Amino acid sequence: MGLFISTPELLERYNITKGTLINWRSTRSFPEPLIKAHGKSCSRYGIKAVATWEETNGLLESLDIEPLISNRS
């Protein structure tokens, strides 16, 4: 996986709407996008920041999702 994860990838990963993601940024300290969308493009979020947020908020267990960053090389 690259350095970024897009808004559509996050929505699918968490099975949420864009409105929920926006709400999480203000109420659950979800990381702000590093690259903001313009026109038809989509925002990009830093993989490390999102992975840290998931671990801190227990999402890996509660949603039963795989970590974004593998400790294996």
NORVEN-V979314 format. One record per residue. N is the residue number from 1. RES is the residue in three letters. OMEGA is omega in degrees with one decimal (999 if undefined). BURIAL is + if it has 24 or more other C-alpha atoms within 12 Angstrom, else -. D_FIRST is the distance of its C-alpha to the first C-alpha in whole Angstrom. Layout:
BEGIN
n-><N:N>
res-><RES:RES>
omega-><OMEGA:OMEGA>
burial-><BURIAL:BURIAL>
d_first-><D_FIRST:D_FIRST>
END
This chain:
BEGIN
n-><1:2:3:4:5:6:7:8:9:10:11:12:13:14:15:16:17:18:19:20:21:22:23:24:25:26:27:28:29:30:31:32:33:34:35:36:37:38:39:40:41:42:43:44:45:46:47:48:49:50:51:52:53:54:55:56:57:58:59:60:61:62:63:64:65:66:67:68:69:70:71:72:73>
res-><MET:GLY:LEU:PHE:ILE:SER:THR:PRO:GLU:LEU:LEU:GLU:ARG:TYR:ASN:ILE:THR:LYS:GLY:THR:LEU:ILE:ASN:TRP:ARG:SER:THR:ARG:SER:PHE:PRO:GLU:PRO:LEU:ILE:LYS:ALA:HIS:GLY:LYS:SER:CYS:SER:ARG:TYR:GLY:ILE:LYS:ALA:VAL:ALA:THR:TRP:GLU:GLU:THR:ASN:GLY:LEU:LEU:GLU:SER:LEU:ASP:ILE:GLU:PRO:LEU:ILE:SER:ASN:ARG:SER>
omega-><-177.1:-178.7:-174.5:170.7:-174.9:177.4:179.5:178.2:178.3:180.0:178.1:-178.5:-176.6:-177.1:-178.5:175.4:177.3:177.8:178.2:178.9:177.9:178.5:179.2:179.9:-178.5:-174.8:-175.7:177.3:175.6:-177.0:173.9:177.7:176.0:176.7:-177.3:-177.4:173.6:179.9:-177.5:178.7:177.8:-179.8:178.0:-179.1:178.2:-178.8:-176.7:-179.6:179.8:179.5:178.3:178.9:179.4:-179.4:-178.3:-175.8:175.3:-177.7:-179.1:-179.3:-173.8:179.2:-178.5:178.9:178.7:176.3:177.1:-177.8:178.7:177.3:178.6:178.7:999>
burial-><-:-:-:+:+:+:+:-:-:+:-:-:-:-:-:-:-:-:-:-:+:-:-:-:-:-:-:-:-:+:+:+:+:-:-:-:-:-:-:-:-:-:+:+:+:+:+:-:-:+:+:-:+:+:-:-:-:-:-:-:-:-:-:-:-:-:-:+:-:-:-:-:->
d_first-><0:4:7:8:8:12:15:15:12:13:17:16:14:17:20:21:23:22:25:24:21:23:26:23:23:27:27:25:23:20:18:19:17:16:17:20:20:23:25:23:19:17:16:13:13:11:9:11:14:13:12:16:17:16:18:21:22:21:19:17:21:22:20:19:15:13:11:8:8:10:13:13:12>
END
